[in-house]
Amino acid sequence: MTTISKTKVALSLDSRILELILLPTEKCNFRCSYCYEDFELGKMPEYVRNGIKNLIRHRADSIKILKLSWFGGEPLLASDVILDIANFAKDVAESNDFVVTGGLTTNGYLLTENTVKRLSQVNHRSYQITLDGDREEHNRTRLRADGRGTFDEIWNNLIRMAEIDESLDVTLRIHVSNSNQDSINRLLNRINDQLAYCGKFRIHFHRISNLGGDGGKSVTELPWSEYKRILNDLSSRTSVQASSEVVLSEEGEICYAAKPNSLLIRSDGRVGKCTVALSDPRNDVGVLAEDGTIQFSNERLRLWFEGFRSFDPDTLGCPLSTLPHLNEHANPFARPIELALVGEH
């Protein structure tokens, strides 16, 4: 039976920790064949950036750790937004004696050596970059918006990351499907030969799933038992640390969306919990104002925290999977509450 450790529970409820998952733009330079996003929202405007800065300023004297996690779209299409907010957070952290760290979920296409160095200067050294196999397979599914392949540019950027004198933590998320195991084996050989030596890279295998959305094509998911068999074989072929959602599930993970001290802020200032459910109205739990205050819907917000009442591992591991439907005719933002309440216990 899966159990959640007391340490993980305590860290998830600790109001001295604040994780902000920020979408500086929801546009993307890729059109991956299975993507669930609609790319409707563009670059984060100045008033939302000001709201995030004021939110950080308001919380500065009550937190010890600030985690900035950048998502999209492709966040590096708005690298100026990232650097603006990250520089501000670094200055506030130094003045108020808390730690700020940052990381990006990026397709890696724009992750040049200069960009990596500039991000390192503001304590952003963690990356998750997706590959769908070696060159041929990857270029069938992870295409630029103009239809061209993307593998070569991404791989060259990874080589530069391995070579530069920066301390980095790079997770290569490798998508496993019912047809790409041979391609992944070739990719693992590349990783072993060209990236493993530097100690900056790790692998996270993940089964390609149907995540919804109008743009993504339906995929044939591997049966769970077959997927686990394939994982055992793939894991034995890599010389860097490897994990998967199977391992995390068996160890008992708490999803960021279930944590009271984690918030998603979209490029238009809407506040949510989950990066997978961007178009789901249940994910609209609040609105960020320019002064840094957030007006929340208590009804919607509390549903994402249900796992801490039941301690059901499935609900803590993926609150979206057990989220009930709501009355959409009610006004979701009738009562403002202070962000400082979120995470207190």
N, C-alpha and C positions, 0 to 999 in steps of 0.2 A: 504493500500500500504506500502511495506517495505521501510524504509528509513535508511540510514547510518548516525550515529551521527558525528558531526564535530570533536568531540574529537577522535573518532576512526580513522577518516581520517588523522588528524594531527599526531597521534602517528605512523601511518603507513608510513608517509612521513618524519618523523623526522630523519635526518641523524646523530643525536646524539645517536640514538638507533641502535644497530647492533645485529641481531639474526642470528646465525650460526647453521643450522641443519646439524649435522655431522654423518656420517656413518662410525664408526671405523672398522666395518667388515660388509659384506653383506651375510655372512654365517649365518645359523641358526640351533639351536639344536632341533627345532620343524618342523613338517610337517603338518600344519593346513590344513584341507580338502579344504578350500576355498581360500588359499593364492595365491596372484598374482605374487609373486617374484620368481626369477629364481636361486638365491643363487650362481651366477657364480663368483662374485668377493669376494676375501678373505680379510684378515686383511690389514688395512691401513699401507703402508710402511713408512719408516722414512722420505723420502723426502716430502711426503704429509703432515705428521705431522709437519715438519719444515715449510712448506708453510703456514699452519694454524697459527703456532706461529708467523711467520713473518708478516702475515696479521694482527693479533691482535696487534703486536708491532707497525705497521705502522699506525693503527687507534687509538692508545692509547691516543693521545693528542686531538682527535676530538670527542670522544664519552663520554657519561655519563653512559650508560647502555650497558652491553654486556650480551646477553642471549645465553647460550650454550644448545642446544637441541639435544640429542643423539637418533639415530634411527638405524635401521638395515634392514635386518637380525636381529640378536639378539645382541644388543650392548655390553652386559656383557660378551660375548665370547671374547671380546677384552677390558676387564676392565683396563688393563695396559695402553692402548692407551688413554682411558678416563681420568684416573688419571694423566697421563703425561701432557696432554694438559690442564686439569682443574687446576692442580697445577701451571703451567706456567701462565695461565690467571689470577689466584688469585694473584700471585706475581706482575704481570704487573699492575693489577688494584690497588693494594695497593700503588704502586710507582707513579701512574698517576691519582689517585683520581677519579676513576670511579667504578661503582658497577657491579659485575659479579654474575650471578645466573645460575643455571643449572638444567636440568631435563632429564629424560629418558623415552622413550616409550619402554617398556620391557615386555617380557612374564612372568617375575617374578620368573622363575624357579631357577635362579642363584642369586637371591637377598637375600643373607644371611645377618645375623645381622652384621657381620664384614664388609661386603661390604657397607651396608647402613651407618654405622658409618664413614668409610673412605670417602665416597662420601659427607657426611654432613660436613666433615672437609674442603672440597673445595667448600662449598656453593651450593652443589647439593642436593636439598631436595624435588624436585617435581617428581612424577612418574605417568605414565599411564600404567595400567596393565589390560589385557583383561581376562574376564571370560565368558564362553558360557552357564552358568547355574550351577546347582549343580553338584556334582561329576560325576554322570553317564552320563549326557548329555555333560558336558565339555570334558570328556575323549573319547567321540565319534568323536569330531571335532578338538581338540587341543592336538595332539599327539606328542610325541618325535619322532626324526628321526628313532629310532628303533621300533616304533609302540607302545610303552608303554604309559600309561596314565600320566597326568601331574598335576591333580588337587590337590592331597594331598600335594605335595611338595610346590606348590604355596601357598596353604592355610596356611601351617605351617609358611611360610615366612611372610605372612600377619599378622598372630598372633604375630610374633616376632616384626614386625614393630609397631603394636599397643602397645606393652609392653615396648619398649625401650624408654629411656629418650632423644628423639630427636624430634625437631619440623619438621614435615613432612606434605606434601600435596599430598595425594594419590587419584588419580581418578581411580575408578574401571569401566572400559569400559565393559558394559554388552551387548553382542550381542543378538538381538531379531530376531527370525526366525518364520516361520509359524508353528513350532511344539514344541517350548521349553518354553512356558509360565508357565506351571506347575513347571518345573525345576527351572525357574527363581524365582518363588514364594518361593520355598524351599531355594534357595540361599539367597534371601532377608531376610528370617528368620534367617539364619546363620549370615548374616552381622549385623542385628539388635541385635542379642544376643551376638556376640563375638567381633565385631569391632566398633560399633557405639559409644561406651562409651568414646573413647579417643579423638574424634574430629578431627582425621587426615584423615578421608576417606570421599569421596563423590562418587556419582554414575553418570555415563553418559551412558544412554541407546542409542543404535545405531542399526539400522536395517541392517542385513547382506545383502550385495549387491554384484552383479557381477562386479568385478573390473578388469577383464581381466587377461591375463597371461596364459601360457600354463599349469601350474601346478595345478591351482585351479579348483575344480569341479564347475559346474554351480549350482546355488542355486535358489530356488523359492522365489522371493521377496514378502513380504507382500504388499498388496495394501495400498497406503498411508492412506486412510480413516480408514482401519482396524488397521493399525499400530498406528495411533493416539488414537484410542479407547483403544487399549491394553496399550499404554503408560500411559493414565490417570489412568487405574486400577493399573498398576505396581507402579507408583509414589505414590499412596495413601498407599502403603504397606511398604514403607521404612521410617526409622526414621533418615536417613542422607540426606543431600542436594542432589537433583537429577535434572539432566538436560537431554536434548536430542538434536539431530540435528534439530528437529522440532522447539523447543524453540529458538535455536540459529538463525535459518532461519527467524523466525518471528521477532526477535529482530534486525536483520540486521547485520550480521557478515562480516568481511573482512578476507578472507582466507590468511594464511601466504604466500601462493604462489603468491598472488597479490601484496604483500607489497614490495616496492623498498628497504627497509632496512632489508630484510630477504633473505638469500641465503642457498642453500643446497650444501654441499660438500661431494661427494661420496668417497668411500675408495680408488679409483684410481686417485683422484684429479679432476675429472670432476665436473663442477659446474652446478647446476640445480635450479629449483624452487619448484618442487612438489614431495612428497614422494610416491604418488600413481602412477605416470607416469614414473617410473624409466627406462623402456624400450622404451619409446617414444622419438624419435629423437628431437622433438620440445622442450624437457626438457633439452637437452644439450645446455646450453646458454654460457658456457665458460670453461676455463681450468685454474686451479691454478698452478702457478710455485713455485718452492722451495723458491724463494726470497720473496714470499708473494704477488706478483702481479697477477692479473687475466686478461687473454685475453678473452674478451667478443665478442659475436656476437650481434651487436646492433639490427639487424633485429629480431633475436629470442627473445632477452631480452625485447624489447619494447612491444611485443605482450602480455606478462604476465601482463603488467601495463595498458592495455587498459581500465580496469574498472575505472581508475582515470581520463580518458578523457570523458567517457560516463556517469559515475556514475550509471551505470546499476547495481542494487543489485545482479542479478544473476551472472554477470561477476565478480564483487568484491567477491561474496561469493564462486565462484568456477571458476577461470579463465580457467581451463582446459576444462570445458564444452563448452566454446565458442571460443576456440583456432582454428584458421584456419590452413589448411595444408600449408607447405612451399615447396619451390623448393629445393629438396634434393641434386641437382647437384651443387648448389652454395657452395663455400668455406665458412663455417660458422664462421671461426675464422681468417678472413683476417685482421681485424683492432683491435689492442689492445686499451683498454680504461682503465682509472684508476678507481679502486673501489670507490674512494672518490666521483666520480660523481654520483654513485647510491644513490638515496635518497635525493639529493639536489633538491630544488624547489624554 
